[in-house]
């Protein structure tokens, strides 16, 4: 009788094990990449990007952004002199802004901040620290002034 009880218990355990192993749980994980548009390094943090800066810069020749560079440098006051001819009317500066906005809107949304950074990098080579601050302010206002899809572009500036 004890053998029969032991056999029944073993048989029940085997049947229960087979029943339990017949049910399988499948776990599916989905990885979603967040490709938000943010400059490459802000405050030392590595941010996510869709298109690397180098790829954007290779797609955007500076000739396509010449009016943006003129807009940033025009009317910038040096301690002794104006970087650009002070007799140019405000209307011409506004004209460069309008043409700059047209040029920036031709750049893909993912590269607009890089384009602004590229223009700022080129423009700041023309002046000192005081001029760089003024150019940085103008460059930071470009997304708003031009009503770009990109709302804000934190720019890198080593000396400002």
Secondary structure, DSSP 8 states (H G I E B T S, - for coil): -HHHHHHHHHHHHHHHHHHHHH-----------------SEETTEE---SS-HHHHHHHS-GGGGHHHHHHHHTT-B-SSSBSS-TTS-HHHHHHHHHHHHHHHHTS-GGGHHHHHHHHHHHHHTTS-HHHHHHHHHHHHHHHHHTT-S--------S--
